[in-house]
Amino acid sequence: MSNDRTTTREAKVTLSIQQLEGLIRKVVREELIEFAKQKPEIFNLDKNSPIYEDMEDILKRKKSGQLKFHTHAEIWDE
C-alpha cells in the first residue's frame, strides 16, 4: 500500500435480532419522515373523507387529554 493512501479498519458489530429490528425500524421511520417532507402533496386527505374526520377527532381528543398514546416498547414489550 502506498503512503498517500489512508487505511480504514472495519468495525464488526454483533446485534441481536431485536436490536437489528429496532435499527431497521428507526431507519425506515427516518426515511419516511424525510420523504413526507419532500412530497407533502402525497399525504393530503380530502376534508370530506371519513379518514380526515377521524384524524381531526383523534387530534382534538389528544389535545384535550382524552387519549393516551402508547409507545412501541409498551405495546410490543421491548
C-alpha positions as CSV (number, residue, x, y, z in Angstrom):
1,M,0.0,0.0,0.0
2,S,1.4,3.4,-0.9
3,N,1.9,6.1,1.7
4,D,-0.5,8.6,0.1
5,R,-3.5,6.3,0.9
6,T,-5.1,6.1,4.3
7,T,-6.3,2.7,5.5
8,T,-9.5,2.2,7.2
9,R,-10.4,-0.6,9.6
10,E,-13.8,-2.1,9.5
11,A,-15.5,-2.5,12.8
12,K,-17.5,-5.7,13.5
13,V,-20.7,-5.3,15.4
14,T,-22.8,-8.0,16.8
15,L,-26.6,-7.3,17.2
16,S,-29.4,-9.3,18.5
17,I,-32.4,-9.8,16.2
18,Q,-34.4,-7.4,18.4
19,Q,-31.6,-4.7,18.2
20,L,-31.5,-5.2,14.4
21,E,-35.2,-4.9,14.1
22,G,-35.1,-1.7,16.2
23,L,-32.4,-0.3,14.0
24,I,-34.3,-1.1,10.8
25,R,-37.5,0.4,12.1
26,K,-35.6,3.6,13.1
27,V,-34.0,3.9,9.6
28,V,-37.3,3.3,7.8
29,R,-39.1,5.8,10.1
30,E,-36.5,8.5,9.4
31,E,-36.6,7.8,5.6
32,L,-40.4,8.0,5.6
33,I,-40.4,11.3,7.5
34,E,-37.9,12.7,5.1
35,F,-40.0,11.5,2.1
36,A,-43.1,13.0,3.6
37,K,-41.3,16.4,4.0
38,Q,-40.2,16.3,0.3
39,K,-43.6,15.2,-1.1
40,P,-46.3,16.7,1.2
41,E,-48.9,16.5,-1.6
42,I,-48.9,12.7,-1.4
43,F,-50.4,12.8,2.1
44,N,-53.2,15.2,1.6
45,L,-56.6,13.9,2.5
46,D,-59.9,15.1,1.2
47,K,-61.5,17.1,4.0
48,N,-64.8,15.4,3.4
49,S,-63.4,11.9,3.7
50,P,-64.2,9.8,6.8
51,I,-60.5,9.3,7.4
52,Y,-59.9,13.0,7.6
53,E,-62.8,13.4,10.0
54,D,-61.4,10.6,12.2
55,M,-57.9,12.1,12.2
56,E,-59.4,15.5,13.3
57,D,-61.3,13.8,16.1
58,I,-58.2,12.0,17.3
59,L,-56.3,15.2,17.3
60,K,-59.0,17.0,19.3
61,R,-59.2,14.2,21.8
62,K,-55.4,14.2,22.1
63,K,-55.2,17.9,22.7
64,S,-57.9,17.7,25.4
65,G,-56.1,14.9,27.2
66,Q,-58.8,12.3,26.5
67,L,-56.4,10.0,24.7
68,K,-53.2,8.2,25.9
69,F,-50.8,7.1,23.2
70,H,-48.6,4.1,23.9
71,T,-45.0,3.8,22.8
72,H,-43.8,1.0,20.6
73,A,-42.0,-0.5,23.5
74,E,-45.1,-0.5,25.7
75,I,-47.2,-2.3,23.0
76,W,-44.6,-4.9,22.0
77,D,-43.0,-5.3,25.4
78,E,-39.5,-4.3,24.2
